[in-house]
Amino acid sequence: MNIGIQGIRFRRAAGVVVTTGAVLASGALYAAPAQAAAPVPSVVAKGGFVINNANGKTLYTKLGDTRRATGSTTKIMTAKVVLAQKNLNLNATVTIQKAYSDYIVSKNASSARLIVGDKVTVRQLLYGLMLPSGCDAAYALADKFGTGSTRAARVKSFIGKMNADAKKLGLKNTHFDSFDGIGNGKNWSTPRDLTKIAGSAMKNATFRAIVKTKKYTAKTKTRTGGTRTMAPWVNTNTLLNSYSGTIGVKTGSGPTAKYCLVFAATRNGKTVIGTVLASSSAAQREKDAKALMNYAFSKI
């Protein structure tokens, strides 16, 4: 005997009706046991946080509001400030100064290998900032978009804009004292705050396009007017190659920061964004991020 109720077929056998998800016996309806929720992952990172990007709901937290050094994940805010400039011309050029090169040498910093005297577009500098994590590109952008009569004043102004943006986002546990994460002890954030910064940055189409790019080759103008084809910049975010659906965002590391990763992925039309801070290695931060994304997707 077939009875159509909301498209579900009921089959009577031996006085018991068996349906998907419920058992009807002796006139009582019992729900089948719910599928067990995915276990909360254990991560090596000292701090972690993940949200459902659709509504901002917290899906995971581990010391999510504890301040920590952020390494080059700071550059998410660097890019965000640049992209927020009024009447921004991504094709405007910046001449690479010796000061930028001297800086990365003195700090033993990650580099986009920019050549002194070359004219590089703002768009190219953003790729050099976010893919190989170029501190020379960060310096060039801070010098370009800060205000003041000296380079030091312009850099200070730019960092001020980074802090003003953090305040505008309502972040109470974030402070920047550098344009690239190589700070002087006053560059910190939290997993929650970095996730919020990334979520805000990902609203910008140019930012989204950059951080999901695996490799980028810039063609710059030399001081003599020729064209230089730079060696390809490869994204340090290896999740782009190893985790299906990854759409960003940025790695970071340092003696104090250890290994950090701000990540985002979309699956089945759902997006999660999160952060791990102070993991034990580059490989472990990736493993931590994957575990958190798997868990987050199981909850939405």
Order of alpha helices (4+ residues) and beta strands (2+ residues): beta-beta-beta-beta-beta-beta-beta-beta-alpha-beta-alpha-beta-alpha-alpha-alpha-alpha-alpha-beta-beta-beta-beta-alpha-beta-beta-beta-alpha
